[in-house]
């Protein structure tokens, strides 16, 4: 029985200067993907990935393009060795990598849409910061408290429970003032860590409604095909049934929470019902999703293999 693969694509915060350089050096398809991405985006993506400092790379209009390109480069290198997905999911921005991998978006549309998304979101985040006296909004991971407790504290602190990452980790999203208050409340409630994330906005919260409205207009003429493989959604935490559903979710995605724990459960249930031999890979930078999977009920049955370097791909 041939092995099947599920791809989990990372989102913002996973970026790092220099990512994918070794993969491009080792894989011609990866390099071809980089060139095609640069041509479509209208800029030299190699400079973005390899010559940009960490602070600049954390800007939403920079990091979104960088992470999408890194994930597609890693997927191209995997395809070179005969590994293609039979199921796909993406965390936050990573959902657009999954939309491409599942055939919902073309390569060119994925690049153009994400570039526009990053520009829109960066502008809205700047407006929020300006209204807050120049203090930028953002997100923070709360570790060591149950999700329901974090949601309760978030409501009291004026922030939002944005990402349900694992039973031990929930990400909150809000203004600088709101995050400061939430940190005090979470620490008092026994949180082990309140870790600010390398992102430039209060994503997956109602604070991004202006961006969602503008992004919806940007997507109006973009075709979303029905998925060719099993695709899972952050918004519903379930399998996506159609391109129309995926398009609606792409807009709602900006203001609604990431139901990652539900998505892991849905993917695991799908793989179990399929009855085949499955492996789960994380194409792109970092090891965030492999780490979150370790906290899932499915960690004993499957592990997630990071695929962010040439060495990691070589051992598969």
C-alpha positions as CSV (number, residue, x, y, z in Angstrom):
1,X,0.0,0.0,0.0
2,X,1.5,3.3,-1.1
3,X,1.9,6.0,1.6
4,X,-0.3,9.1,1.4
5,X,0.7,12.5,2.7
6,X,-1.1,15.3,4.6
7,X,0.6,18.7,4.3
8,X,0.2,21.2,7.2
9,X,1.4,24.7,6.1
10,X,2.7,27.2,8.6
11,X,1.5,30.8,9.1
12,X,2.9,34.2,10.1
13,X,5.5,34.1,12.9
14,X,7.3,31.2,11.4
15,X,9.4,33.4,9.1
16,X,13.2,33.7,9.6
17,X,15.9,35.4,7.5
18,X,17.7,33.0,5.1
19,X,14.9,30.4,5.0
20,X,14.8,28.1,2.0
21,X,18.2,29.0,0.7
22,X,19.6,25.5,1.2
23,X,16.5,23.9,-0.4
24,X,16.8,26.1,-3.5
25,X,20.5,25.2,-3.7
26,X,19.7,21.5,-3.7
27,X,16.5,21.5,-5.8
28,X,16.0,22.8,-9.4
29,X,12.2,22.7,-9.1
30,X,12.4,24.7,-5.9
31,X,14.6,27.3,-7.7
32,X,12.1,27.3,-10.6
33,X,9.3,27.9,-8.1
34,X,11.2,30.9,-6.6
35,X,11.7,32.4,-10.0
36,X,8.1,31.9,-11.0
37,X,7.0,33.4,-7.7
38,X,9.2,36.5,-8.2
39,X,7.9,37.0,-11.7
40,X,4.3,36.8,-10.5
41,X,4.8,39.0,-7.4
42,X,6.8,41.6,-9.4
43,X,9.8,41.6,-7.1
44,X,12.9,39.6,-6.3
45,X,11.7,37.1,-3.6
46,X,15.2,35.8,-3.1
47,X,16.1,39.2,-1.6
48,X,13.0,39.1,0.6
49,X,13.9,35.6,1.9
50,X,17.7,35.9,2.2
51,X,18.6,39.6,2.5
52,X,15.8,41.0,4.8
53,X,16.3,41.5,8.5
54,X,14.0,39.9,11.0
55,X,12.2,43.1,12.0
56,X,11.3,44.0,8.4
57,X,10.4,40.4,7.7
58,X,7.8,40.6,10.5
59,X,5.8,43.3,8.7
60,X,2.6,41.8,7.4
61,X,3.1,43.0,3.9
62,X,6.5,41.3,3.9
63,X,6.0,38.1,6.0
64,X,2.9,36.9,4.1
65,X,4.7,36.8,0.8
66,X,7.8,35.4,2.4
67,X,5.9,32.5,4.1
68,X,3.8,31.7,1.1
69,X,6.9,31.5,-1.1
70,X,8.8,29.4,1.4
71,X,6.0,26.9,1.7
72,X,5.5,26.6,-2.1
73,X,9.3,26.2,-2.5
74,X,9.3,23.4,0.0
75,X,6.3,21.7,-1.7
76,X,8.1,21.9,-5.0
77,X,11.2,20.2,-3.5
78,X,9.0,17.5,-2.0
79,X,7.3,16.9,-5.4
80,X,10.7,16.4,-6.9
81,X,11.2,13.3,-4.7
82,X,7.7,12.0,-5.4
83,X,5.9,13.4,-2.4
84,X,2.6,15.2,-3.1
85,X,-0.4,15.8,-0.7
86,X,-3.6,13.9,-0.6
87,X,-4.9,16.2,2.2
88,X,-3.9,19.8,3.1
89,X,-4.5,22.3,5.9
90,X,-2.8,25.6,6.7
91,X,-2.5,27.6,9.9
92,X,-3.7,31.1,9.5
93,X,-1.9,32.5,6.4
94,X,-0.8,28.9,5.7
95,X,-4.3,28.3,4.6
96,X,-3.5,30.0,1.3
97,X,-0.6,27.6,0.7
98,X,-3.2,24.8,1.3
99,X,-5.6,26.5,-1.2
100,X,-2.9,26.3,-3.8
101,X,-1.9,22.7,-2.9
102,X,-5.5,21.6,-3.1
103,X,-6.1,23.2,-6.5
104,X,-8.6,25.8,-5.2
105,X,-6.3,28.7,-6.3
106,X,-3.9,28.8,-9.2
107,X,-0.2,29.6,-8.5
108,X,-0.5,33.1,-9.9
109,X,-3.8,33.8,-8.1
110,X,-2.4,32.6,-4.8
111,X,0.6,34.9,-5.1
112,X,-1.4,37.9,-6.2
113,X,-4.1,37.4,-3.5
114,X,-1.6,37.0,-0.7
115,X,0.4,40.0,-1.8
116,X,-2.7,42.2,-1.8
117,X,-3.9,40.7,1.5
118,X,-0.6,41.6,3.2
119,X,-0.8,45.2,1.9
120,X,-4.4,45.6,3.1
121,X,-3.7,44.1,6.5
122,X,-0.5,46.1,7.0
123,X,-2.4,49.3,6.3
124,X,-5.2,48.5,8.7
125,X,-2.7,47.5,11.4
126,X,-1.0,50.9,10.9
127,X,-4.4,52.7,11.4
128,X,-5.0,50.8,14.6
129,X,-1.6,51.7,15.9
130,X,-2.1,55.3,15.0
131,X,-5.4,55.4,16.9
132,X,-3.5,53.9,19.9
133,X,-1.0,56.7,20.1
134,X,1.6,54.8,17.9
135,X,1.5,51.6,19.9
136,X,1.2,48.7,17.5
137,X,-1.4,46.0,18.0
138,X,-0.5,42.3,18.0
139,X,-0.9,38.8,19.3
140,X,0.5,36.8,22.2
141,X,0.5,33.0,23.0
142,X,-0.8,32.1,26.4
143,X,0.8,28.9,27.6
144,X,-0.4,26.8,30.6
145,X,-4.0,27.8,30.8
146,X,-7.1,26.0,29.4
147,X,-8.6,27.6,26.3
148,X,-11.9,28.3,28.1
149,X,-10.0,30.2,30.8
150,X,-8.0,32.2,28.3
151,X,-11.3,33.1,26.5
152,X,-12.8,34.3,29.8
153,X,-9.7,36.4,30.6
154,X,-9.6,37.8,27.0
155,X,-13.1,39.1,27.3
156,X,-12.3,40.8,30.6
157,X,-9.1,42.2,29.2
158,X,-10.6,43.6,26.0
159,X,-8.7,41.3,23.7
160,X,-9.8,38.2,21.7
161,X,-9.1,34.5,21.9
162,X,-7.9,34.3,18.3
163,X,-6.1,30.9,17.8
164,X,-7.1,27.7,19.5
165,X,-3.7,26.1,19.0
166,X,-3.7,23.2,21.5
167,X,-5.1,22.2,24.9
168,X,-2.1,24.1,26.5
169,X,-1.8,27.1,24.2
170,X,-4.2,29.8,23.1
171,X,-3.3,32.9,21.2
172,X,-4.9,36.2,22.0
173,X,-5.2,39.2,19.7
174,X,-5.7,42.9,20.4
175,X,-4.4,46.4,20.8
176,X,-1.2,47.2,22.7
177,X,-3.2,48.4,25.7
178,X,-5.4,45.3,25.6
179,X,-2.5,42.9,25.4
180,X,-0.8,44.6,28.4
181,X,-3.9,44.1,30.5
182,X,-4.4,40.5,29.3
183,X,-0.8,39.7,30.3
184,X,-1.4,40.9,33.8
185,X,-4.6,38.9,34.1
186,X,-3.2,35.7,32.5
187,X,-0.1,35.8,34.8
188,X,-2.3,36.3,37.8
189,X,-4.4,33.3,36.7
190,X,-1.3,31.0,36.6
191,X,-0.2,31.2,32.9
192,X,3.4,29.9,32.5
193,X,4.1,32.2,29.6
194,X,2.7,35.1,27.8
195,X,4.7,35.3,24.6
196,X,4.4,38.1,22.1
197,X,4.4,36.9,18.6
198,X,6.4,38.2,15.6
199,X,3.3,39.6,13.8
200,X,2.2,43.1,13.2
201,X,-1.5,43.0,13.9
202,X,-4.5,41.8,15.9
203,X,-5.3,39.0,13.4
204,X,-8.4,36.7,13.6
205,X,-10.3,39.3,15.6
206,X,-13.1,41.8,14.9
207,X,-10.4,44.5,14.9
208,X,-9.6,43.4,11.4
209,X,-13.1,44.0,10.0
210,X,-12.0,46.9,7.8
211,X,-9.4,44.6,6.2
212,X,-12.0,41.9,5.7
213,X,-14.3,44.3,3.9
214,X,-11.5,45.5,1.6
215,X,-10.2,41.9,1.0
216,X,-13.7,40.7,0.0
217,X,-13.7,43.3,-2.8
218,X,-10.2,42.2,-3.9
219,X,-11.4,38.6,-4.2
220,X,-14.6,39.4,-6.1
221,X,-13.2,38.3,-9.5
222,X,-10.8,35.6,-8.3
223,X,-11.9,32.1,-9.2
224,X,-11.9,29.6,-6.3
225,X,-12.2,26.0,-7.7
226,X,-13.5,23.0,-5.8
227,X,-10.7,21.3,-3.9
228,X,-9.1,18.3,-5.7
229,X,-7.9,16.8,-2.5
230,X,-9.2,16.8,1.1
231,X,-8.9,20.4,2.4
232,X,-9.6,21.7,5.9
233,X,-10.6,25.1,7.1
234,X,-9.5,27.3,10.0
235,X,-12.9,29.0,10.1
236,X,-15.0,25.9,10.5
237,X,-12.4,23.4,11.8
238,X,-13.9,21.0,9.2
239,X,-13.3,19.7,5.7
240,X,-14.1,22.2,2.9
241,X,-16.8,21.1,0.6
242,X,-16.5,23.6,-2.3
243,X,-14.6,26.5,-3.8
244,X,-17.5,28.8,-2.9
245,X,-17.1,27.8,0.8
246,X,-13.4,28.3,0.6
247,X,-13.9,31.9,-0.8
248,X,-16.3,32.9,1.9
249,X,-13.9,31.5,4.5
250,X,-11.0,33.4,3.1
251,X,-12.8,36.6,4.0
252,X,-14.2,35.5,7.4
253,X,-10.7,34.2,8.2
254,X,-9.5,37.7,9.0
255,X,-12.0,38.3,11.8
256,X,-12.7,34.8,13.1
257,X,-10.6,32.6,15.3
258,X,-8.4,29.8,14.0
259,X,-10.0,26.5,15.2
260,X,-6.7,24.5,14.9
261,X,-7.5,21.8,17.4
262,X,-10.8,21.1,15.6
263,X,-9.0,21.0,12.3
264,X,-6.4,18.5,13.7
265,X,-9.3,16.3,14.8
266,X,-11.1,16.6,11.4
267,X,-7.9,15.7,9.6
268,X,-7.2,12.7,11.9
269,X,-10.7,11.4,11.5
270,X,-10.4,11.7,7.7
271,X,-7.1,9.8,7.7
272,X,-8.5,7.1,10.0
273,X,-11.6,6.6,7.8
274,X,-9.5,6.4,4.7
275,X,-7.7,3.4,6.1
276,X,-4.5,4.0,4.2
277,X,-0.9,4.5,5.3
278,X,-0.5,8.2,6.1
279,X,2.4,10.6,7.0
280,X,2.0,14.2,8.0
281,X,4.5,16.8,6.8
282,X,5.1,20.5,7.5
283,X,6.4,22.1,4.3
284,X,7.8,25.6,5.0
285,X,9.7,27.4,7.7
286,X,9.9,26.4,11.4
287,X,8.4,23.6,13.4
288,X,5.4,25.3,15.0
289,X,2.7,22.9,13.7
290,X,4.7,19.8,14.5
291,X,5.0,21.1,18.1
292,X,1.3,21.8,18.3
293,X,0.5,18.3,17.0
294,X,2.4,16.8,19.9
295,X,-0.3,18.2,22.3
296,X,-3.1,16.6,20.2
297,X,-4.9,13.4,21.1
298,X,-3.4,12.0,17.9
299,X,0.3,12.4,18.7
300,X,0.7,8.7,19.5
301,X,-0.7,7.6,16.1
302,X,1.1,10.1,13.8
303,X,3.9,12.6,14.2
304,X,4.4,15.7,12.0
305,X,7.7,15.9,10.1
306,X,9.0,19.5,9.5
307,X,10.3,20.1,6.0
308,X,11.9,23.5,6.1
309,X,15.5,22.5,5.2
310,X,17.1,20.4,2.5
311,X,18.4,18.0,5.2
312,X,14.8,17.4,6.5
313,X,13.5,16.6,3.1
314,X,16.5,14.3,2.3
315,X,15.6,11.9,5.2
316,X,12.0,11.4,4.2
